[in-house]
Structures are given as structure tokens and as C-alpha cells.
Amino acid sequence: MLLRDFFIHLSENQLLNSAAQKYGLKLGAQSVVAGTNIPEVIESIKQLNALGISCTVDNLGEFVFEKSEATKAKEQILAVIEAIHTEGVDAHISLKPSQLGLDIDIDFCYDNLREIVAKAAEYDIFVNFDMENYDRLQVSFDLVEELSKTYDNVGTVIQAYFFRAKEDIEKFKDYRLRIVKGAYKESESVAYQDKLDIDLNYIELIEYHLLNGKFTSIATHDHNVIEHVKRFVKDHNIPNDKFEFQMLYGFRKEMQVALAKEGYNFCTYVPFGKDWYGYFMRRLAERPQNLNLVTKQVFNKKTNTILAVAAGAFALGRLTKKKK
């Protein structure tokens, strides 16, 4: 848990996030980010599609507190939707309400989200609302519910570390859901703190939605979970068109391709943009074992894995100070 807290702390450091936007690509961030612009991310999607893998696209962005920043993010996402349609690639959208103005003004955020969902609906493109920390949880669910009154191309995420997750998954069982463990530091009053408790709840949520839900996206790099799901769907005669496995771009590439070749629906979470640092640190916090999957690509091969992350953070901080 100390390692997990360390990564979360780094993800919330605005100084390091800002520095990473300037220097991240020099540190090897391209290994976990599928491009910095729309043409690059579309090319990455095409390469994955050729392997039988669909994609969900995330326009990276952190710490949005100005309406101009949220509007810029909205326009970028609309452009991604247009590119997905024009290029005919197999992809949909993942977005964070905070990037569209949730922390600024709720009505402003809703209008931005509605514009995105409406444009995606024109092209029959699904939009997934990523969930963030607990303080934003209920209001994000409220936005999903409100938009779903008009549009049927929206879904969201259930985080297994929350005590309320079972209640939420029952409430949203008629939605397409991505089920994750959770990647923020949450209070023991609202979330499980023990890894075993989170893992057990994660499996329970997956099984519930596979049996009762509309469509289940199982987001994990854990081969034990994947093998469990394979056995479960076989034992309960759940067809492949009711679920998919999801992994992050740049993680366990061979397994991604292997699962697709086995005939399972597979979707890669494809982030793009320069604002990669907070996203990457949360992925390491979510499952520190992920560090072993990408360290050789992102950090110096001769460096101890833990020290590599700390050194990377320190270097980014130093670079920022020098610019002041």
C-alpha cells in the first residue's frame, strides 16, 4: 500500500504533471501514450484494429479549472469522434467529466458532455464516462443518468474498491459498464484498503454484471482474473458478445493479441496527448505490478524499478525549477 500511495501522490502533483507535458516524451512516454495528436492516435488505432483489437480513446488532461481549457478539451474530443467516423476505425470514446468542466460549473460541464454524446450518437459511437475520485463520483453518475434519458450510447465505470460498488452496479446493470479496481487514494470510510478485499469485490462485481448486465468490459492485466473469467463464462454459457477484456495501451501486448486471436472481444484503452504523467502514475497505483510490464520501455534499463520512478519524478521537478 505504501507503493500505491507513492504513485497516487505523484499523480496528484501539479508541478510534475506540468513538467511532464514538456519533457515526458524524452523520458519514453510514447511507450504508454499512443501519440500526441489525432493523426498519430488514429494510426495507432488502425494498427490495433489490424490485430482484431478495438479501442477506446482517451484525450488526456489533468487539472482543468478554466472554462477555456474545458472548451478546448471538448473541441478536441469532438475532432476525435469525427476522425473515428471519417477513418472508419473500430473505436469509441472514454472521457473524464472533470476535463469537461465538472470542477468549474455543473451546467457548463453538462452542456459540454451533451454536445459530445450527441455528436457520437450521430455516428453510432459509444461514450464511456470514466470515474474519478469519490468526491466526483455521485455527480458523475448523475450526469450519466441524465444524458441516458435522451441518448443510448453512454456507459460508465464501477470501481471495486468502493463500499457502494455493489449498489451502483445493480443500479446501472442495464448500462454498458467497465469494471475496474480503482486508482485513487480514498478514505477508509468509503473504500476498502486491503488488496484482498478489493480483489474479492472485483470478482464479485464482474460475475454479477456478466450474469445480469447489458455488456461488461473487464479491465485488468491480471492473468489470474482473466482465466477466472474464461472459466466463469464457459460454466454459465455467457456468449462472447456480452463482454470484452480491456487493457491499457503499451501493457502486456502479447496477451492482448493472444486474447483477440482466441476469439474474445478485446479493447485497448488508448490515451493520447502530452498530459500523460498523472494517467500513468495512477495506472501504477492501481496495480504496482504494472511497473514491471513497462519499466524497460519507459525508464533506464539499468535502474532499479522503484528508483527509476522516483528518479523520473525528481528529474521532472528539477527541470521545472530550472525553467523558473
C-alpha positions as CSV (number, residue, x, y, z in Angstrom):
1,M,0.0,0.0,0.0
2,L,2.9,2.4,0.6
3,L,4.0,1.9,-3.0
4,R,0.4,2.5,-4.2
5,D,0.2,5.7,-2.1
6,F,3.5,6.9,-3.5
7,F,2.3,6.6,-7.1
8,I,-1.0,8.4,-6.2
9,H,0.9,11.2,-4.6
10,L,2.9,11.6,-7.7
11,S,-0.2,11.6,-9.9
12,E,-1.7,14.5,-7.9
13,N,1.5,16.7,-8.1
14,Q,0.6,19.5,-10.5
15,L,4.3,20.6,-10.7
16,L,5.3,17.2,-12.1
17,N,2.3,16.9,-14.3
18,S,3.2,20.3,-15.8
19,A,6.8,19.3,-16.3
20,A,5.9,16.0,-17.9
21,Q,3.9,17.8,-20.6
22,K,7.2,19.4,-21.6
23,Y,9.7,16.6,-21.0
24,G,7.7,13.4,-20.9
25,L,8.3,12.2,-24.4
26,K,12.0,12.5,-23.8
27,L,11.6,10.1,-20.9
28,G,9.9,7.5,-23.1
29,A,6.3,8.3,-22.5
30,Q,5.5,7.2,-26.1
31,S,5.6,3.7,-24.9
32,V,2.3,4.2,-22.9
33,V,0.8,7.0,-24.9
34,A,-0.5,6.4,-28.5
35,G,0.5,9.7,-29.9
36,T,0.3,13.4,-29.1
37,N,-2.2,14.3,-31.8
38,I,-5.2,12.9,-33.7
39,P,-3.4,11.6,-36.8
40,E,-1.0,9.7,-34.6
41,V,-3.6,8.2,-32.4
42,I,-5.7,7.2,-35.5
43,E,-2.7,5.4,-36.9
44,S,-2.2,3.6,-33.6
45,I,-5.9,2.5,-33.7
46,K,-5.5,1.2,-37.2
47,Q,-2.5,-0.9,-36.2
48,L,-4.5,-2.4,-33.3
49,N,-7.6,-2.9,-35.4
50,A,-5.5,-4.9,-37.8
51,L,-4.8,-7.3,-35.0
52,G,-8.5,-7.8,-34.2
53,I,-8.5,-5.3,-31.3
54,S,-10.9,-2.5,-30.8
55,C,-10.0,0.7,-29.0
56,T,-11.4,3.3,-26.5
57,V,-9.7,6.7,-26.9
58,D,-8.9,9.0,-24.0
59,N,-7.8,12.6,-24.7
60,L,-5.5,13.0,-21.7
61,G,-5.9,16.1,-19.5
62,E,-5.4,16.9,-15.8
63,F,-6.3,19.9,-13.5
64,V,-8.8,21.7,-15.6
65,F,-10.1,24.7,-13.7
66,E,-10.7,27.2,-16.6
67,K,-13.7,27.2,-19.0
68,S,-11.3,27.8,-21.9
69,E,-9.4,24.7,-21.0
70,A,-12.6,22.6,-20.8
71,T,-13.8,24.0,-24.1
72,K,-10.5,23.2,-25.8
73,A,-10.8,19.6,-24.5
74,K,-14.4,19.3,-25.8
75,E,-13.4,20.5,-29.2
76,Q,-10.5,18.0,-29.3
77,I,-12.8,15.1,-28.3
78,L,-15.3,16.2,-31.0
79,A,-12.5,16.2,-33.5
80,V,-11.5,12.6,-32.4
81,I,-15.1,11.5,-32.9
82,E,-15.1,13.0,-36.4
83,A,-11.8,11.3,-37.2
84,I,-13.1,7.9,-35.9
85,H,-16.1,8.2,-38.2
86,T,-14.2,9.5,-41.2
87,E,-11.4,6.9,-41.0
88,G,-13.8,4.1,-40.3
89,V,-11.8,2.7,-37.4
90,D,-13.2,0.5,-34.6
91,A,-13.0,2.8,-31.6
92,H,-15.1,4.7,-29.1
93,I,-14.6,7.5,-26.6
94,S,-13.6,7.5,-22.9
95,L,-13.7,10.8,-21.1
96,K,-13.5,12.3,-17.7
97,P,-16.1,14.8,-16.6
98,S,-13.5,16.9,-14.7
99,Q,-11.8,17.6,-18.0
100,L,-15.0,19.0,-19.4
101,G,-15.7,21.4,-16.5
102,L,-17.0,19.3,-13.6
103,D,-14.9,21.3,-11.1
104,I,-15.9,24.6,-12.7
105,D,-19.7,24.6,-13.2
106,I,-22.0,21.6,-13.4
107,D,-24.3,23.1,-16.0
108,F,-21.4,24.1,-18.2
109,C,-20.0,20.6,-17.8
110,Y,-23.3,19.0,-18.8
111,D,-23.6,21.1,-21.9
112,N,-20.1,20.1,-23.0
113,L,-20.9,16.4,-22.3
114,R,-24.2,16.6,-24.1
115,E,-22.6,18.1,-27.2
116,I,-20.0,15.2,-27.2
117,V,-22.6,12.5,-26.7
118,A,-24.9,13.9,-29.3
119,K,-22.2,14.0,-31.9
120,A,-21.1,10.5,-31.1
121,A,-24.7,9.3,-31.3
122,E,-24.9,10.6,-34.9
123,Y,-22.2,8.2,-35.8
124,D,-23.2,5.3,-33.5
125,I,-20.1,5.8,-31.4
126,F,-20.2,4.8,-27.7
127,V,-19.1,7.2,-25.0
128,N,-17.8,5.9,-21.7
129,F,-17.7,8.1,-18.6
130,D,-14.6,7.3,-16.7
131,M,-15.0,7.6,-12.9
132,E,-12.6,9.6,-10.8
133,N,-12.2,10.2,-7.1
134,Y,-15.0,9.8,-4.5
135,D,-15.8,13.5,-4.4
136,R,-16.8,13.4,-8.0
137,L,-18.5,10.0,-8.0
138,Q,-22.1,10.8,-7.4
139,V,-22.3,13.9,-9.6
140,S,-20.7,11.9,-12.4
141,F,-23.2,9.2,-12.1
142,D,-26.0,11.8,-12.1
143,L,-24.6,13.2,-15.4
144,V,-24.6,9.7,-16.9
145,E,-28.2,9.1,-15.8
146,E,-29.4,12.5,-17.1
147,L,-27.8,12.0,-20.5
148,S,-29.1,8.5,-20.8
149,K,-32.7,9.9,-20.7
150,T,-32.0,11.1,-24.3
151,Y,-29.1,9.1,-25.6
152,D,-28.5,5.3,-25.5
153,N,-24.7,5.5,-26.3
154,V,-23.4,6.2,-22.8
155,G,-21.9,4.0,-20.2
156,T,-19.7,4.3,-17.2
157,V,-17.2,2.7,-14.8
158,I,-17.7,0.8,-11.5
159,Q,-14.7,0.9,-9.1
160,A,-14.4,-2.2,-6.9
161,Y,-12.7,-0.5,-4.0
162,F,-15.8,1.5,-3.1
163,F,-18.2,0.0,-0.5
164,R,-21.1,1.3,-2.6
165,A,-19.9,-0.5,-5.8
166,K,-22.4,-3.4,-5.4
167,E,-25.3,-1.0,-5.1
168,D,-24.1,1.0,-8.0
169,I,-23.6,-2.0,-10.3
170,E,-27.1,-3.1,-9.5
171,K,-28.5,0.3,-10.3
172,F,-26.6,0.5,-13.6
173,K,-27.0,-3.1,-14.7
174,D,-28.8,-2.0,-17.9
175,Y,-25.7,0.0,-18.9
176,R,-22.6,-1.0,-20.7
177,L,-20.1,-0.9,-17.8
178,R,-16.3,-1.1,-17.4
179,I,-15.3,-2.7,-14.1
180,V,-12.0,-1.7,-12.5
181,K,-10.4,-1.9,-9.1
182,G,-9.8,1.8,-8.6
183,A,-6.8,4.1,-8.9
184,Y,-7.2,7.0,-6.4
185,K,-6.4,7.2,-2.7
186,E,-9.7,7.0,-0.9
187,S,-10.7,7.2,2.8
188,E,-11.3,4.1,4.8
189,S,-14.8,5.4,5.4
190,V,-15.8,4.9,1.8
191,A,-13.4,2.3,0.3
192,Y,-11.7,-0.9,1.0
193,Q,-8.0,-0.5,1.9
194,D,-6.9,-4.1,1.8
195,K,-5.9,-5.6,-1.6
196,L,-7.6,-8.9,-0.9
197,D,-10.9,-7.2,-0.1
198,I,-10.7,-5.2,-3.3
199,D,-9.8,-8.3,-5.4
200,L,-12.7,-10.3,-4.0
201,N,-15.2,-7.5,-4.6
202,Y,-13.8,-7.0,-8.1
203,I,-14.5,-10.6,-9.0
204,E,-18.0,-10.5,-7.4
205,L,-18.8,-7.4,-9.4
206,I,-17.6,-8.9,-12.7
207,E,-19.6,-12.1,-12.1
208,Y,-22.8,-10.1,-11.2
209,H,-22.7,-8.0,-14.3
210,L,-21.8,-10.9,-16.6
211,L,-24.9,-12.6,-15.3
212,N,-27.3,-9.6,-15.1
213,G,-25.8,-6.7,-17.1
214,K,-26.0,-5.4,-20.6
215,F,-22.3,-5.6,-21.5
216,T,-19.2,-6.0,-19.4
217,S,-15.8,-4.6,-20.0
218,I,-13.3,-6.4,-17.8
219,A,-10.4,-4.0,-17.3
220,T,-7.4,-6.0,-16.0
221,H,-3.9,-7.1,-16.7
222,D,-4.1,-9.9,-14.2
223,H,-3.9,-13.2,-15.9
224,N,-5.5,-14.9,-12.9
225,V,-8.6,-12.8,-13.2
226,I,-8.7,-13.4,-17.0
227,E,-8.5,-17.1,-16.5
228,H,-11.2,-17.0,-13.9
229,V,-13.5,-15.1,-16.3
230,K,-12.8,-17.6,-19.0
231,R,-14.0,-20.4,-16.8
232,F,-16.9,-18.5,-15.5
233,V,-18.4,-17.5,-18.9
234,K,-17.9,-21.1,-20.1
235,D,-19.6,-22.6,-17.0
236,H,-22.6,-20.2,-17.3
237,N,-22.9,-20.2,-21.1
238,I,-22.3,-16.5,-21.4
239,P,-21.7,-15.6,-25.1
240,N,-18.7,-13.7,-26.1
241,D,-20.8,-10.8,-27.4
242,K,-21.8,-10.0,-23.8
243,F,-18.3,-9.0,-22.7
244,E,-14.8,-7.9,-23.6
245,F,-11.4,-7.8,-21.9
246,Q,-9.7,-4.4,-21.7
247,M,-6.0,-3.5,-21.1
248,L,-4.0,-0.3,-21.4
249,Y,-2.0,0.7,-24.4
250,G,1.6,-0.4,-24.0
251,F,0.9,-3.1,-21.4
252,R,1.0,-6.9,-21.9
253,K,0.9,-6.5,-25.7
254,E,1.4,-10.2,-26.4
255,M,-1.5,-11.1,-24.1
256,Q,-3.8,-8.6,-25.8
257,V,-3.1,-10.1,-29.2
258,A,-3.4,-13.7,-27.8
259,L,-6.9,-13.0,-26.3
260,A,-8.1,-11.5,-29.6
261,K,-6.8,-14.5,-31.5
262,E,-8.6,-16.8,-29.1
263,G,-11.9,-15.2,-30.2
264,Y,-12.6,-12.9,-27.3
265,N,-13.6,-9.3,-27.8
266,F,-10.7,-7.2,-26.8
267,C,-10.4,-3.5,-26.4
268,T,-7.3,-1.4,-25.7
269,Y,-7.5,1.8,-23.7
270,V,-5.7,4.2,-25.9
271,P,-4.6,7.5,-24.3
272,F,-3.1,10.3,-26.4
273,G,-1.7,13.8,-25.8
274,K,1.2,15.2,-23.8
275,D,-0.6,15.2,-20.4
276,W,0.4,11.6,-19.6
277,Y,2.0,11.8,-16.2
278,G,-1.0,11.6,-13.9
279,Y,-2.6,8.9,-16.0
280,F,0.5,6.7,-15.9
281,M,1.1,7.2,-12.2
282,R,-2.5,6.1,-11.4
283,R,-2.1,3.0,-13.6
284,L,0.9,2.1,-11.4
285,A,-1.0,2.9,-8.3
286,E,-3.9,0.7,-9.4
287,R,-1.6,-2.3,-9.8
288,P,2.1,-1.8,-8.9
289,Q,2.9,-5.0,-10.8
290,N,2.2,-2.9,-14.0
291,L,5.6,-1.3,-13.3
292,N,7.3,-4.5,-14.3
293,L,5.4,-4.5,-17.6
294,V,6.7,-1.2,-18.8
295,T,9.8,-0.2,-16.8
296,K,12.2,-1.3,-19.5
297,Q,10.3,0.7,-22.1
298,V,9.8,3.9,-20.1
299,F,12.8,4.1,-17.8
300,N,16.5,3.3,-17.9
301,K,17.1,-0.4,-18.2
302,K,19.9,-0.4,-15.7
303,T,18.0,1.4,-13.0
304,N,16.2,-0.3,-10.1
305,T,12.5,-0.2,-10.9
306,I,11.3,1.7,-7.9
307,L,14.3,4.1,-8.0
308,A,13.5,4.7,-11.7
309,V,10.1,6.1,-11.0
310,A,11.4,8.2,-8.1
311,A,14.3,9.5,-10.2
312,G,11.9,10.3,-13.1
313,A,9.7,12.3,-10.8
314,F,12.8,14.1,-9.3
315,A,14.2,14.8,-12.7
316,L,10.9,16.4,-13.9
317,G,10.8,18.5,-10.8
318,R,14.4,19.7,-11.3
319,L,13.7,20.5,-14.9
320,T,10.7,22.6,-13.9
321,K,12.7,24.5,-11.2
322,K,15.5,25.3,-13.8
323,K,12.9,26.9,-16.0
324,K,11.7,29.3,-13.3
